[in-house]
Amino acid sequence: MINPGLYDITCPQGASFDQTFTYKVGGTAVNLTGYTAALQVREAYDGGTALISLSTGGSGITLGGTAGTILAEITATVTASVPAGSYAYDLELYQGSTVTRLLQGGFTVTGGVTR
């Protein structure tokens, strides 16, 4: 078991967003072949419906196999639907029945002006 890393994300409202993370242990990339992943943003860690929900399999998360990369992509349509404000997120990896919470932290959506 690892303790999740703490990483805060800032996302512009109404714009496309992408962030690439690399999972390393001891400086070496972890081979993510055979893994799946999910990321959710909610009002709080214990709160309500997911405002953003990403997963592997064509729903916003792409895993980079031996490179250990995790690409999270959120469309402009989705970011436009989330009110500006501060939220919580976490990113989990799944391998068989093993679940690893890799990252967690604040997810801030900054308001947009241009419509």
N, CA, C and O of each residue as an XYZ file, in Angstrom:
460
protein
N       0.843     -1.181      0.000
C       0.000      0.000      0.000
C       0.881      1.235      0.000
O       1.887      1.298      0.708
N       0.494      2.212     -0.799
C       1.187      3.488     -0.791
C       0.230      4.558     -0.301
O      -0.986      4.430     -0.440
N       0.783      5.601      0.266
C      -0.038      6.756      0.613
C      -0.238      7.581     -0.643
O       0.709      7.786     -1.402
N      -1.457      8.060     -0.878
C      -1.680      8.847     -2.091
C      -0.875     10.140     -2.055
O      -0.694     10.750     -1.001
N      -0.400     10.541     -3.224
C       0.264     11.825     -3.344
C      -0.764     12.939     -3.264
O      -1.912     12.762     -3.670
N      -0.357     14.073     -2.748
C      -1.224     15.245     -2.685
C      -0.840     16.190     -3.814
O       0.309     16.622     -3.912
N      -1.812     16.508     -4.668
C      -1.546     17.364     -5.811
C      -2.810     18.141     -6.126
O      -3.855     17.553     -6.401
N      -2.714     19.457     -6.087
C      -3.860     20.309     -6.398
C      -3.875     20.649     -7.883
O      -2.831     20.884     -8.492
N      -5.075     20.670     -8.454
C      -5.264     20.931     -9.881
C      -6.107     22.186    -10.053
O      -7.079     22.393     -9.327
N      -5.730     23.028    -11.024
C      -6.535     24.174    -11.409
C      -6.974     23.967    -12.854
O      -6.153     23.703    -13.732
N      -8.261     24.090    -13.086
C      -8.862     23.819    -14.391
C      -9.678     25.030    -14.834
O     -10.536     25.490    -14.080
N      -9.436     25.561    -16.035
C     -10.221     26.700    -16.505
C     -11.622     26.279    -16.967
O     -11.769     25.336    -17.744
N     -12.625     26.972    -16.491
C     -14.012     26.683    -16.858
C     -14.220     26.961    -18.349
O     -13.781     27.996    -18.853
N     -14.878     26.054    -19.048
C     -15.226     26.250    -20.446
C     -14.091     25.997    -21.434
O     -14.237     26.270    -22.625
N     -12.967     25.479    -20.954
C     -11.830     25.186    -21.829
C     -11.492     23.702    -21.752
O     -11.779     23.039    -20.756
N     -10.885     23.197    -22.805
C     -10.386     21.823    -22.778
C      -9.245     21.752    -21.775
O      -8.475     22.702    -21.635
N      -9.135     20.627    -21.079
C      -8.113     20.468    -20.047
C      -7.465     19.107    -20.196
O      -8.151     18.106    -20.403
N      -6.140     19.066    -20.091
C      -5.459     17.772    -20.034
C      -4.269     17.880    -19.085
O      -3.629     18.925    -18.972
N      -4.003     16.793    -18.423
C      -2.891     16.712    -17.463
C      -2.314     15.309    -17.555
O      -3.049     14.322    -17.531
N      -0.990     15.228    -17.662
C      -0.320     13.931    -17.693
C       0.448     13.734    -16.397
O       1.216     14.600    -15.978
N       0.236     12.596    -15.774
C       0.947     12.202    -14.564
C       1.825     10.997    -14.924
O       1.474     10.222    -15.813
N       2.950     10.838    -14.248
C       3.776      9.649    -14.428
C       3.929      8.962    -13.083
O       4.394      9.570    -12.119
N       3.542      7.701    -13.018
C       3.612      6.906    -11.795
C       4.983      6.243    -11.746
O       5.305      5.398    -12.581
N       5.781      6.634    -10.764
C       7.121      6.074    -10.585
C       7.291      5.573     -9.163
O       6.729      6.135     -8.223
N       8.058      4.528     -9.016
C       8.461      4.005     -7.705
C       9.980      3.938     -7.725
O      10.571      3.269     -8.573
N      10.600      4.629     -6.791
C      12.059      4.642     -6.742
C      12.687      5.217     -7.997
O      13.784      4.809     -8.378
N      12.011      6.160     -8.648
C      12.530      6.786     -9.853
C      12.287      6.013    -11.127
O      12.659      6.477    -12.205
N      11.666      4.832    -11.034
C      11.401      3.993    -12.202
C       9.908      3.985    -12.504
O       9.086      3.776    -11.612
N       9.564      4.215    -13.772
C       8.158      4.209    -14.177
C       7.533      2.841    -13.934
O       8.144      1.809    -14.210
N       6.319      2.846    -13.418
C       5.567      1.614    -13.185
C       4.868      1.221    -14.485
O       4.223      2.058    -15.118
N       4.989     -0.026    -14.881
C       4.329     -0.534    -16.078
C       2.830     -0.649    -15.790
O       2.409     -1.461    -14.965
N       2.037      0.163    -16.470
C       0.596      0.195    -16.228
C      -0.194     -0.696    -17.191
O      -1.418     -0.594    -17.269
N       0.500     -1.561    -17.919
C      -0.177     -2.517    -18.792
C      -1.067     -3.415    -17.931
O      -0.611     -3.976    -16.934
N      -2.327     -3.547    -18.317
C      -3.263     -4.376    -17.561
C      -4.015     -3.627    -16.468
O      -4.891     -4.201    -15.820
N      -3.690     -2.366    -16.255
C      -4.381     -1.548    -15.263
C      -5.554     -0.815    -15.911
O      -5.604     -0.658    -17.131
N      -6.480     -0.378    -15.090
C      -7.494      0.593    -15.477
C      -7.426      1.710    -14.442
O      -6.758      1.573    -13.417
N      -8.117      2.814    -14.713
C      -8.044      3.955    -13.804
C      -9.347      4.746    -13.831
O     -10.131      4.655    -14.776
N      -9.560      5.521    -12.774
C     -10.720      6.408    -12.695
C     -10.340      7.653    -11.903
O      -9.529      7.595    -10.979
N     -10.938      8.774    -12.281
C     -10.764     10.043    -11.578
C     -12.137     10.663    -11.430
O     -12.904     10.723    -12.391
N     -12.452     11.128    -10.220
C     -13.718     11.822     -9.996
C     -13.470     13.117     -9.243
O     -12.572     13.215     -8.407
N     -14.308     14.123     -9.569
C     -14.311     15.408     -8.880
C     -15.673     15.548     -8.222
O     -16.710     15.368     -8.861
N     -15.654     15.875     -6.929
C     -16.898     16.069     -6.169
C     -16.808     17.350     -5.354
O     -15.730     17.928     -5.214
N     -17.936     17.791     -4.820
C     -17.949     19.009     -4.010
C     -17.055     18.877     -2.783
O     -16.447     19.855     -2.348
N     -16.973     17.682     -2.229
C     -16.114     17.403     -1.079
C     -15.808     15.911     -1.103
O     -16.436     15.159     -1.847
N     -14.850     15.484     -0.296
C     -14.477     14.067     -0.289
C     -15.656     13.167      0.040
O     -15.729     12.042     -0.456
N     -16.570     13.636      0.860
C     -17.716     12.813      1.236
C     -19.001     13.312      0.589
O     -20.095     12.957      1.026
N     -18.875     14.143     -0.462
C     -20.065     14.839     -0.926
C     -20.593     14.504     -2.287
O     -19.889     14.585     -3.294
N     -21.844     14.127     -2.297
C     -22.717     14.125     -3.442
C     -22.270     13.473     -4.734
O     -21.374     12.629     -4.773
N     -22.933     13.904     -5.780
C     -22.742     13.382     -7.128
C     -21.418     13.866     -7.707
O     -20.979     14.981     -7.427
N     -20.791     13.029     -8.509
C     -19.548     13.424     -9.178
C     -19.851     14.519    -10.206
O     -20.747     14.370    -11.037
N     -19.095     15.614    -10.141
C     -19.223     16.697    -11.107
C     -18.460     16.362    -12.385
O     -18.868     16.752    -13.479
N     -17.358     15.643    -12.241
C     -16.556     15.160    -13.362
C     -16.203     13.713    -13.051
O     -15.808     13.389    -11.932
N     -16.347     12.850    -14.044
C     -16.024     11.437    -13.869
C     -15.302     10.947    -15.117
O     -15.865     10.947    -16.212
N     -14.043     10.526    -14.941
C     -13.230     10.023    -16.039
C     -12.841      8.582    -15.761
O     -12.745      8.172    -14.604
N     -12.616      7.811    -16.822
C     -12.131      6.445    -16.654
C     -11.438      5.995    -17.940
O     -11.552      6.643    -18.980
N     -10.726      4.886    -17.852
C     -10.109      4.308    -19.037
C     -11.197      3.713    -19.920
O     -12.346      3.581    -19.496
N     -10.841      3.360    -21.125
C     -11.823      2.784    -22.041
C     -12.549      3.848    -22.843
O     -13.708      3.661    -23.213
N     -11.882      4.962    -23.115
C     -12.478      5.997    -23.948
C     -13.242      7.057    -23.203
O     -13.949      7.850    -23.825
N     -13.128      7.100    -21.897
C     -13.876      8.084    -21.106
C     -12.958      9.071    -20.391
O     -13.216      9.451    -19.248
N     -11.875      9.489    -21.075
C     -11.075     10.578    -20.542
C      -9.732     10.219    -19.946
O      -8.921     11.115    -19.709
N      -9.456      8.937    -19.691
C      -8.150      8.549    -19.154
C      -7.485      7.563    -20.115
O      -8.084      6.576    -20.542
N      -6.215      7.869    -20.443
C      -5.408      6.990    -21.280
C      -4.159      6.618    -20.501
O      -3.426      7.491    -20.036
N      -3.916      5.322    -20.359
C      -2.719      4.841    -19.656
C      -1.615      4.547    -20.671
O      -1.877      4.044    -21.764
N      -0.374      4.870    -20.293
C       0.757      4.767    -21.203
C       1.610      3.536    -21.045
O       2.792      3.570    -21.389
N       1.059      2.439    -20.535
C       1.788      1.168    -20.469
C       3.113      1.274    -19.746
O       3.162      1.718    -18.599
N       4.196      0.869    -20.409
C       5.512      0.812    -19.771
C       6.065      2.184    -19.406
O       6.961      2.277    -18.567
N       5.553      3.248    -20.016
C       6.010      4.606    -19.699
C       5.473      5.081    -18.347
O       5.983      6.045    -17.778
N       4.436      4.399    -17.835
C       3.863      4.757    -16.540
C       3.044      6.027    -16.548
O       2.769      6.595    -15.491
N       2.643      6.487    -17.737
C       1.903      7.748    -17.812
C       0.397      7.545    -17.703
O      -0.153      6.510    -18.080
N      -0.241      8.578    -17.171
C      -1.695      8.621    -17.025
C      -2.132      9.965    -17.571
O      -1.829     11.001    -16.979
N      -2.842      9.965    -18.694
C      -3.331     11.191    -19.308
C      -4.805     11.350    -18.962
O      -5.630     10.498    -19.292
N      -5.122     12.451    -18.293
C      -6.515     12.782    -17.969
C      -6.939     13.942    -18.862
O      -6.293     14.990    -18.875
N      -8.026     13.751    -19.609
C      -8.523     14.773    -20.524
C      -9.990     15.068    -20.222
O     -10.813     14.162    -20.094
N     -10.295     16.370    -20.113
C     -11.663     16.812    -19.841
C     -12.070     17.749    -20.969
O     -11.341     18.690    -21.285
N     -13.208     17.507    -21.568
C     -13.652     18.336    -22.688
C     -14.109     19.709    -22.199
O     -14.448     19.889    -21.029
N     -14.110     20.667    -23.116
C     -14.580     22.018    -22.808
C     -16.053     22.001    -22.398
O     -16.472     22.783    -21.544
N     -16.830     21.115    -23.003
C     -18.255     21.006    -22.655
C     -18.424     20.619    -21.191
O     -19.278     21.162    -20.490
N     -17.600     19.673    -20.732
C     -17.683     19.230    -19.334
C     -17.214     20.338    -18.392
O     -17.881     20.612    -17.394
N     -16.080     20.983    -18.686
C     -15.594     22.027    -17.770
C     -16.562     23.210    -17.722
O     -16.662     23.885    -16.698
N     -17.281     23.467    -18.833
C     -18.259     24.554    -18.851
C     -19.450     24.261    -17.941
O     -20.118     25.181    -17.469
N     -19.714     22.975    -17.698
C     -20.877     22.600    -16.890
C     -20.605     22.634    -15.382
O     -21.528     22.467    -14.584
N     -19.353     22.847    -14.992
C     -18.990     22.852    -13.574
C     -18.862     24.305    -13.107
O     -18.070     25.061    -13.669
N     -19.625     24.702    -12.095
C     -19.521     26.076    -11.592
C     -18.110     26.374    -11.067
O     -17.453     25.503    -10.497
N     -17.665     27.601    -11.266
C     -16.376     28.005    -10.709
C     -16.400     27.767     -9.203
O     -17.390     28.062     -8.535
N     -15.296     27.229     -8.674
C     -15.234     26.965     -7.246
C     -14.176     25.940     -6.908
O     -13.417     25.494     -7.768
N     -14.141     25.576     -5.637
C     -13.155     24.622     -5.124
C     -13.825     23.300     -4.801
O     -14.869     23.254     -4.151
N     -13.210     22.233     -5.265
C     -13.754     20.889     -5.122
C     -12.647     19.939     -4.670
O     -11.525     20.371     -4.406
N     -12.961     18.651     -4.582
C     -11.986     17.614     -4.222
C     -11.984     16.558     -5.323
O     -13.004     16.320     -5.970
N     -10.822     15.926     -5.528
C     -10.731     14.850     -6.518
C      -9.819     13.756     -5.976
O      -9.051     13.967     -5.038
N      -9.923     12.585     -6.591
C      -8.887     11.574     -6.423
C      -8.766     10.768     -7.706
O      -9.686     10.716     -8.522
N      -7.605     10.141     -7.861
C      -7.274      9.322     -9.009
C      -6.899      7.948     -8.496
O      -5.977      7.806     -7.692
N      -7.624      6.922     -8.967
C      -7.368      5.552     -8.522
C      -6.945      4.681     -9.690
O      -7.412      4.847    -10.817
N      -6.043      3.742     -9.392
C      -5.616      2.718    -10.349
C      -6.154      1.376     -9.886
O      -6.216      1.107     -8.686
N      -6.545      0.532    -10.837
C      -7.088     -0.783    -10.532
C      -6.302     -1.844    -11.291
O      -6.096     -1.739    -12.500
N      -5.870     -2.862    -10.563
C      -5.240     -4.031    -11.182
C      -5.850     -5.249    -10.513
O      -5.530     -5.575     -9.370
N      -6.743     -5.923    -11.249
C      -7.494     -7.019    -10.640
C      -8.325     -6.471     -9.496
O      -9.076     -5.511     -9.673
N      -8.195     -7.081     -8.312
C      -8.966     -6.618     -7.146
C      -8.193     -5.589     -6.314
O      -8.685     -5.143     -5.277
N      -6.996     -5.209     -6.753
C      -6.190     -4.237     -6.015
C      -6.516     -2.821     -6.476
O      -6.471     -2.516     -7.667
N      -6.843     -1.968     -5.519
C      -7.146     -0.568     -5.791
C      -6.070      0.284     -5.130
O      -5.784      0.127     -3.943
N      -5.475      1.188     -5.909
C      -4.465      2.101     -5.388
C      -4.939      3.524     -5.614
O      -5.123      3.948     -6.755
N      -5.136      4.265     -4.530
C      -5.423      5.691     -4.692
C      -4.074      6.364     -4.899
O      -3.278      6.479     -3.967
N      -3.824      6.803     -6.117
C      -2.527      7.340     -6.481
C      -2.385      8.814     -6.092
O      -1.358      9.221     -5.548
N      -3.416      9.605     -6.373
C      -3.386     11.041     -6.090
C      -4.704     11.506     -5.512
O      -5.749     10.894     -5.733
N      -4.638     12.599     -4.767
C      -5.842     13.264     -4.279
C      -5.493     14.711     -3.998
O      -4.323     15.066     -3.854
N      -6.527     15.545     -3.921
C      -6.263     16.936     -3.599
C      -7.412     17.835     -3.977
O      -8.534     17.386     -4.212
N      -7.105     19.124     -4.031
C      -8.090     20.117     -4.418
C      -8.196     20.210     -5.929
O      -7.214     20.007     -6.642
N      -9.381     20.513     -6.410
C      -9.637     20.706     -7.837
C     -10.375     22.024     -7.965
O     -11.565     22.108     -7.660
N      -9.674     23.052     -8.414
C     -10.261     24.381     -8.513
C     -10.643     24.667     -9.956
O      -9.825     24.526    -10.865
N     -11.889     25.070    -10.157
C     -12.354     25.501    -11.465
C     -12.396     27.016    -11.451
O     -13.142     27.623    -10.683
N     -11.576     27.626    -12.320
C     -11.541     29.086    -12.410
C     -12.585     29.558    -13.396
O     -12.731     28.979    -14.472
N     -13.311     30.601    -13.044
C     -14.384     31.116    -13.877
C     -13.885     31.660    -15.192
O     -12.773     32.179    -15.286
N     -14.721     31.535    -16.210
C     -14.405     32.049    -17.528
C     -15.186     33.325    -17.812
O     -16.255     33.542    -17.242
N     -14.665     34.156    -18.677
C     -15.325     35.416    -19.053
C     -15.880     35.343    -20.458
O     -17.012     35.762    -20.702
N     -15.096     34.814    -21.389
C     -15.494     34.764    -22.795
C     -16.575     33.694    -22.998
O     -16.440     32.564    -22.530
N     -17.627     34.064    -23.692
C     -18.728     33.134    -23.959
C     -18.894     32.977    -25.450
O     -19.769     32.236    -25.899
